[in-house]
Amino acid sequence: MDSVDPDSQTPYYQQLYSILRRQIDDGVWRPGDRLPSEAELGQTYDLSRITVRQAFEMLVNDGLIYRRRGSGSYVAVPTIQQGLNRIISFTDDMRQRGLHPGTRVISTRLEAASADVASRLNVEPGTEVALLERLRLADGEPMSVEISTLVHSRCPGVLDSDYAEIPLRRALADRYGIHLERAAQEIRAVPADMALALQLGVAMRAPLFYIQRVSFSGEGVPVEYLRVYHRGDRYVLYNELRG
């Protein structure tokens, strides 16, 4: 068993953090497993509960464990990194990561475009738009809620397909010859309201990544206005920068 070295210049809590992190990385503790309590770990490694708590805080901050009030500390499911420099469907993204993608259609409807939606899709306010709201899952776990809005006249009957089985991008390409070539997006953090918390299985006001994206065809026509709410505990957004 790994042990804490009393002669090391590294603080005890950092040594314990490294031990627990290595055990998580090696699969000794798997996602969903309950870790020993602060008292149990303190006894095992001859450390104070304050020292153990400091190590736990570091693991929580790294997204490696999470706490349930009155229950204990548990190993978190690894987060998913999503790049910001390419357009990729959720289905393809999850498959490339070795995860099984799933989709539940929450709602579909036709409605009149608000002034904000109309400006993003370059149409007049009141223009008929098709709205598709989906819950996205990876290995059965809720990951994000996506709300797609499209100008209905550009893809008439688009809501007739079964989007629990067919990716929207494929339907646009196969049925309408529309290919998404580029996109512009905005990202910010928002708290989960009651509806999103229930759909995503998170606490009220849990942090979410909120993405607003307009995707364009090769002719420069805005095709889709997409709003995405990613679970903040399951996603890491990254980009590569060069000087």
N, C-alpha and C positions, 0 to 999 in steps of 0.2 A: 504493500500500500504506500502511496505517496505520503510524505511527511513534511511538516514544517521545520525548517532548519533554524534553531535558535541563534546560531552564530552568523547567519546571513545578515547583510546590511539592508536587505529588502524587507519592508514592513510585513508583519504577519498577515495582515488582511490581503496584501497583494500576492503573497505566497499562496494563500488559500484560494484566492480568485484564480490563480494560474492552475492550481490543482483541479478545481471544479470545472474550469473551462476545458482543460485537457480531457477530463472524464466525459464531458458532454460531446466534445469533438470525436472521441474514440468510441462513442456509442454505449458507454457504461450507463449513462442516463439518456434515455430517448425522449423525443417529443411527447409531452403529456405525462411523463413520469413525475411523481412527487419527490422532491428532494428531502433529505433528512432535515429535521427542524434545526433552528439555531442552537438549541440546547444540545441536541444529539451531535451536531458537528463540533460544537465546543468541547464536548466530552471526548470525541474521537481524536481531535487534534490538540487537545489541551489548550484551548483558546477561550477568551471571554466571549460572551454573547455579542458585545459591542463590536468586537473584531470580526466575528462571523457576519454580523449585520452589514458592516462596511463592504465585505466581499460580495454579499448578496446585492447590495446597491450597485456595485460595478457590473455585475451580471445583468441586472435589470436594465441599466443604462445602455448596455450593449445589445439588448434585445434577446438575450439568451435564455432568460427565465422571466416568469411573471408571477405575481402574487394574487392569491385569492383570500380575501379577508376571512379570518376564522378557519381557514383550511390549510394554508401553507404555501410553499413556493414550488412551481412546476416548470419543467423544461419547455420552452417555447418552440413552436414550429419555425424552422428557418425562414427568414424573410426572402422575398423575391426581388431581385434587382431588375428595374426596367429602364432601358436606355431611352434617351430623349432625342435621339438624332435619326430615327427612322420610323416609318409607319409599319406596324405589324399587327395582325389580328390577335385577339386574346387566345383564340384556339391554337393558332400556330405557335404563339409564344409559349404556352403551357406545354405543348407537345415537345418543343425543342428542349424544355427543361426536364423532360421525363415525367411530367405530371399529366393526369387525366383531366382534360377540360370538360366543364359542364355548363349548361346555360338553362335558366328558367325564365321564361317570358313573364314579366310582371304585368305589362299592359301594352296594348297597341291602340292607336286612335288617329283620326284625322281632326285637325283643328286649324283655326286661323292664326297666322303668324303674328306674334306681338311685334312691337316696334323694334325691340332689341334683336329678336330672332331674325326678323326681316332684314335688318342692317347687316347681320353676319352672313346671310345667305344671298344678299344682293337682290332682294325682291321687295315688292310693296307690302306694307303692313296689311294684314288681313288675307294675304295669299294662303291658299290651302297647303298645309304641310302635314307630312306623315310622321308620327311619333312612335318610337319603339323603345320600351323600357325593359332592360334585362338584368337579372342577377347572374353574375359570373362566379363559377366555382372551380376550385382546383382540388382534385382528389376528394370531392364532396364537400369541401369547406368553402363557405362564402368568402369571396375575395374583393369584389367590387360591384357597384351598381352603375350601369351605363344607360344613358338616355340619348338616343340618336334622333335627330330631327332632319328631315329631308324635304325638299320642295316636291310635292306630289306630282306636279305636271312633268317633272324631269324623269320620274320613274313611276308611272302610273301602275297601281295595283301592287306596289312594293310590299305592302303589309300582308299579302295573301300567302307568302311563304311561311314555313315553320322554322322560326329562328331559334328554337331549342335545338335544332339539328343542323341548320344551314347557316354558315357565317354570312353576315350582311355583305361583306366585301365581295364574297363569291357571287351572291345573288346580283349585286350591282354589275359585276363584270359579265356574268353569264347571260343575264336577262336583258340588260340595257347597254352593254358595251361601255360601261363607265368604270374607269380605272383611277384610283386615288394616287396621284403622283407626288403631291406635297401637302404640307399642313402647317398651320400656325396655331400655337397653343399658349395658354396662360395656366400657371399652376399656383395654388395657394393652399394654406391649411385652413380647414373649417371644422367645427365640432359637429358630431353626429346628432341629428334631431331624432325624435322618437321613431319615425318611420324607417330611417336609415339604420338606426341602432337595431331594430327588430330584424330587418332584412339581412344585415351583415353579422348579426350575433355579437355585437359589441355593446359596451355600456353607453348610456346617454352622455353626450358631449365628449365621447372618445375622439381623439384627433383623426381626421381623414385627410388624404390628399385629394384636392378638388381640381380637376383638369377641365378646361374649356378649350375645345379644339375645332377649328374649321379646316376641313380637308377639301382639296381642289383637284379637279380633273386635269388631264394634260393640256387642255385648252384654257386652263385658268379659271374655270367656272366653279364657284363654291358648291360642293355637292352635299356635304354632311356637316351639321353642327352637332358636335358630340360633347356631352357632359359626363364625366366619370368621377365617381367617388370611390377611391381606393382605401382600404383599411390601412391606417397608419402603422399598425403593428405587424403588417405582413409585406409591406412594400418598401423598397429603397429606390429612390429615383437617382439616376446618375447620368453624367455626361462627361465626355473626354474633351479637355481644353488643351490648346496648344499656344505657345508663346511665339 
